[in-house]
Structure formats: C-alpha cells, structure tokens
Amino acid sequence: MSSRPRRLSDSVSTTEPLDHKETEETEEELAVSVLRYLASQVVDDVNAITIKRETTDDGKLHLTLQVADEDMGKVIGRKGRVAYSIRTIVRAAGAREGFDASVEIVER
C-alpha cells in the first residue's frame, strides 16, 4: 500500500454547494469567520480575539482585528507578511460573496 500525503481535497466534502447566499448578513459572516479562523491559527490566546465590523455607505465591509498584546507580533509577522496574507485571504472571501472587505489590525 503506497502512502501518499493527505491533501485538503481528501477531507473536504464537495457534495454541498459552497455558495449558499441567503442574506447580506451571512455574506459578511463568511469574511468574519475566515478572519476569526486565520487569527485563531496564529495566536496563542484565542479568547482574546475581538473582531469589530463596520459597513460603509458604499457597501464595503471594514473589519478591525484585535488580539492580545503578546500575539501582535505573530499576527503581523516578519515584514508584515502574515498581516498581508490575512488581508488578502479575507479580501478574497469578500470578493467571492460580492463585496469589498478590508482588515485593520489594531492594538488594544
């Protein structure tokens, strides 16, 4: 029996459609849940994650991420690479649902 490395596609069920749009609230929830998941994978104190959301008049979603002071360096990363990646992924999740999303990382 050959053992090949596990792939993400091995564990993801593709029987249910991923684009289940019900309301604007659930569309925004995707971007928020993606941000919460990414932040929780980087920080040590998951309970200190706070995400505030604001929708502008032109329909853009602005998310503000706060983490514990000890975890700020982990969220920002070397030369801002982790922060840049988080922003890119959340922006892509928003684009998938049809709106602009941005992330700001602030200190407590």
Secondary structure as a PSIPRED ss2 file (coil, helix, strand):
# PSIPRED VFORMAT (PSIPRED V4.0)

   1 M C   1.000  0.000  0.000
   2 S C   1.000  0.000  0.000
   3 S C   1.000  0.000  0.000
   4 R C   1.000  0.000  0.000
   5 P C   1.000  0.000  0.000
   6 R C   1.000  0.000  0.000
   7 R C   1.000  0.000  0.000
   8 L H   0.000  1.000  0.000
   9 S H   0.000  1.000  0.000
  10 D H   0.000  1.000  0.000
  11 S H   0.000  1.000  0.000
  12 V C   1.000  0.000  0.000
  13 S C   1.000  0.000  0.000
  14 T C   1.000  0.000  0.000
  15 T C   1.000  0.000  0.000
  16 E C   1.000  0.000  0.000
  17 P C   1.000  0.000  0.000
  18 L C   1.000  0.000  0.000
  19 D C   1.000  0.000  0.000
  20 H C   1.000  0.000  0.000
  21 K C   1.000  0.000  0.000
  22 E C   1.000  0.000  0.000
  23 T C   1.000  0.000  0.000
  24 E H   0.000  1.000  0.000
  25 E H   0.000  1.000  0.000
  26 T H   0.000  1.000  0.000
  27 E H   0.000  1.000  0.000
  28 E H   0.000  1.000  0.000
  29 E H   0.000  1.000  0.000
  30 L H   0.000  1.000  0.000
  31 A H   0.000  1.000  0.000
  32 V H   0.000  1.000  0.000
  33 S H   0.000  1.000  0.000
  34 V H   0.000  1.000  0.000
  35 L H   0.000  1.000  0.000
  36 R H   0.000  1.000  0.000
  37 Y H   0.000  1.000  0.000
  38 L H   0.000  1.000  0.000
  39 A H   0.000  1.000  0.000
  40 S H   0.000  1.000  0.000
  41 Q H   0.000  1.000  0.000
  42 V H   0.000  1.000  0.000
  43 V C   1.000  0.000  0.000
  44 D C   1.000  0.000  0.000
  45 D C   1.000  0.000  0.000
  46 V H   0.000  1.000  0.000
  47 N H   0.000  1.000  0.000
  48 A H   0.000  1.000  0.000
  49 I C   1.000  0.000  0.000
  50 T E   0.000  0.000  1.000
  51 I E   0.000  0.000  1.000
  52 K E   0.000  0.000  1.000
  53 R E   0.000  0.000  1.000
  54 E E   0.000  0.000  1.000
  55 T E   0.000  0.000  1.000
  56 T C   1.000  0.000  0.000
  57 D C   1.000  0.000  0.000
  58 D C   1.000  0.000  0.000
  59 G C   1.000  0.000  0.000
  60 K C   1.000  0.000  0.000
  61 L E   0.000  0.000  1.000
  62 H E   0.000  0.000  1.000
  63 L E   0.000  0.000  1.000
  64 T E   0.000  0.000  1.000
  65 L E   0.000  0.000  1.000
  66 Q E   0.000  0.000  1.000
  67 V C   1.000  0.000  0.000
  68 A C   1.000  0.000  0.000
  69 D H   0.000  1.000  0.000
  70 E H   0.000  1.000  0.000
  71 D H   0.000  1.000  0.000
  72 M H   0.000  1.000  0.000
  73 G H   0.000  1.000  0.000
  74 K H   0.000  1.000  0.000
  75 V H   0.000  1.000  0.000
  76 I H   0.000  1.000  0.000
  77 G C   1.000  0.000  0.000
  78 R H   0.000  1.000  0.000
  79 K H   0.000  1.000  0.000
  80 G H   0.000  1.000  0.000
  81 R H   0.000  1.000  0.000
  82 V H   0.000  1.000  0.000
  83 A H   0.000  1.000  0.000
  84 Y H   0.000  1.000  0.000
  85 S H   0.000  1.000  0.000
  86 I H   0.000  1.000  0.000
  87 R H   0.000  1.000  0.000
  88 T H   0.000  1.000  0.000
  89 I H   0.000  1.000  0.000
  90 V H   0.000  1.000  0.000
  91 R H   0.000  1.000  0.000
  92 A H   0.000  1.000  0.000
  93 A H   0.000  1.000  0.000
  94 G H   0.000  1.000  0.000
  95 A H   0.000  1.000  0.000
  96 R H   0.000  1.000  0.000
  97 E H   0.000  1.000  0.000
  98 G C   1.000  0.000  0.000
  99 F C   1.000  0.000  0.000
 100 D C   1.000  0.000  0.000
 101 A E   0.000  0.000  1.000
 102 S E   0.000  0.000  1.000
 103 V E   0.000  0.000  1.000
 104 E E   0.000  0.000  1.000
 105 I E   0.000  0.000  1.000
 106 V E   0.000  0.000  1.000
 107 E C   1.000  0.000  0.000
 108 R C   1.000  0.000  0.000
